[in-house]
Amino acid sequence: MEQWIFFGGYPGAASFINNETSWKRYITDSLIETVLARDVLQMSKIAKPVLLRHLFALAATLPAQFVSYTKMLGQLHDAGNTTTLANYLKLLESAFLVSGLELFSRNKQRKRGSSPKLVLWNNALINALSTRTFDASIADSSWWGRLIENAVGACLCNNLNSIEYTITYWREGRYEVDYVVARGADILAIEVKSGASKKLSGLSRFQSQYPEAKSLIIGGPGIPLEEFFRQDTARWLED
């Protein structure tokens, strides 16, 4: 499971995992560059292709984190404005690379102005661009927790049809819910536990506001990570 969390499970790259340098090069050249060049830059009219690449690289350093567009503007050269960044993030999502999840809210106006939570569609996209090794990633509990949380988000993005399901996150003050999946009137609040210290106050607070919502804890006292990834993702909303 640890290897899958780090390397992402791309079949073509499996033979390279014993040589991390070769693996990183394979993912970068054969997957990331190919998708950016063929599926994004050739298919869409991109005024700032360098910015698009830099936005993707920035997202890879911030898995499963919410980042304001203003903060992104400060870290990206020649970024233009927040509208450009939001549009480029949508292009990266259409290429199955990165999603900028919106804040869950019944108020659509408030939702649109939220900071996106960045989720890369496979952890290989993160670690191929990172200088951290497999062992160093596991040793860094904070970073490893981000990888686990991103892997759960990636599983949701890959397996739940965006027409039928919406995947968001929720935050109110210091209270957070990692992912909120909605289909019609059905709501599932998901908390990812990569360590014993994180409290469940976010779930409790969310359910006090949305009592109709179901909740799911993954890891820690909840269902094992292996079970979540092995099962049909849609079934968790139905149970």
N, C-alpha and C positions, 0 to 999 in steps of 0.2 A: 504493500500500500504506500509506503514512504517513497519508493522509486516512482510509482505512478503519479503521486502528488507532485513530485519534482519534474520528472521527464515528460509527463503529459500523455504518454501512451500512443504517440503517432507510430503506426506500424513501420513505416519506411525508415524511421530513425532508431529503431530498436537495436540494430546491430552496432550502433555507435555509443551506447550508454556507458561502456567500460572505458571510453576515452572521451572525457567531457569536452575537451577542446574541439575534437572532431564533431561531436554531437552538436555543440553550439554553432559551429560553422555550417553544418548540414541544415539545421533548422533555419538559420538566418538566410542562407543562400537559396535553399530549395523551397522553403515555405514562405517566410516573411517577404523576402525581396520579390519572389515570383508573384505572390498575391498583390502586393502593393503596385508592382509594375504592370501586371496584366489585368487584374480585376478592378483596380481602383483608378490608377492614373490613365489607363487607356480607355476605360469605359466612361469616365466622367471628365468634364472640363474643369481642371484644377488650376486656379490662378497662382497658387503658391504650393507647388509640389514638395518643396523642402520643408515647409511648415507642416504639411500633412505627415511627413516622415518623422519630424521632430515631435509632433503631438503623439504619434504612436509610441515613440521611444519614451516619452515622458509618462504615458499611461502605464508602460511596462514597469516603471519604478514605483508605481502607486497602486498595486492591485488591491481590490476590495476596499478602497478608500474614497471618501467623497471629497472632492476638490472644487472650489469655486472657480468659475471661469475667469474671475479677476486674478486669482492666484496663478492660473495657467498663463494668462497674458503676461504676468511678471516674469515667468520662467522661459517663455518662448520668444525668440527674436523675430521681429517683423510679423507679429501675430495678428495685426489688424484690429479686429474687434471681437466681442463675445459671440456675435452672430456667425462670423466666419468659423470660429472654433466649434460652435454647436453643429454647424453644417458638416464640418470635416469629421466630427465624431460620429455623425449619422452615416457618413460614407464608410468609415472604418467598421461600423456595425453591419452595414450591408455586405461587407466583405467577410463577415464572421471573424473579425479580429478583436474588436473592442466594443463594449456597450457602455454608454453613460446612463446608468439607471436614474430615473427621476424619483423625487420624493413622493411617497404615497400620500394622497390627499383626495378627498371628495371635492375639494375646491380646485378646479382645473387651473385657475389663474395663479394660485399659489404654487401649484405643482410645476408650472412652466418656469418659474423664477428660481427653482431650487438648484443647489449645487449637485452636479452629477456624481454618482458613485461609479467608479471605473471598474469594470469587470472584463478581463481578457478571456477570450473564449477557450483558451487552453493554456495550462500553466507552462507548457514548453515555450510559449511566446514571451513569457516573463523571464524565465531562467536562461534562455539562449542569449538574451541581451544583458544579463546580470553578470557581474564579476564574481559573485558568490558561487562556490562549489556546492555539490550535493551535501557533503559533510558539514560545511560551514552554514548552510541553510538550516539544517536540522538543529545545529547547535544554537542558532539564534531564535529563541522561542517566539519573540515578537514577529519576526519575519516569517517563520514557519506557520504561525497562526494566520497571517495574511494569505499565505499560499493555500492553506486549508479552506479558509473562507472564500477565496477566489475560485477554488476548485468546485465548491458547492454552487456558487453563482454561475460558473461556466456550465455546469451540468444542467441548471435550470434554463439557461439561454439556449443551449444546444438541443434540448429535448422538449421544450414547450413552445408550441406554435404561437408566434407573436400576434396572429390574428385572433386566436381564441383566448390567449392568456396575456396578462400584463405582469411584468416583473419589475418591482420597485423596491425601495427601502423606506424606512420610517425613522424619523428623528425628531425629538422634541426636548430641547434643553439638553440635559445629560442622559436622557433616555433614548435608547436606540433599539431598533429591530433590524437584523442584518438583511433580511429579504422579505418582501411581501408579495405573494403570488395571488392574483385575482382572476377569476373567470366568472363573468356575470356578477351575481350576488355573492358568490363563494369567495372567501378570503382565507389565505393561509399565511400566518406569520411564522417566520423561520429564524431560529437563533442557532448560530454555529459556535460550539464550545470546543476550543482547542486547549483549554487549561481550566483548572478548577476555580480560578479567582473571579471570573466574570459573572456578575450577578444577573438574575433573570428579571430585573426591574423593568427592562424595556418591554418584554412580553406582557407582563402584568399591566403596565400602564397602557399599552396598545389595546389590550383586550378590555380594559375598563372603558375605553372610548369606542371600541368596535366589538361589543359583546358577541356578535354573530361570528367573529373570526375564530378559526381553528388555530392551534399552535403546534409547532414541531421543533423539538430540540435535537440537534445533530451533534454527536460527540459528547464526551463527558457523561452526565447522568442520562442523556437521551439515547437515541438509537445509534449504534456504531456507524462510523463513517462507511465501512465496507458495505453495510446493509443498505444505506442510502444510495450509494453509487450503483449497487447491483440491481436494485428494484426499478421498475418502470416509474419514471419521475412523476407522471400524472397521477399515479395512484395515491400519493400522499395528500392530494387535495380532495380525493374521493373518500378516503378512510374516515 
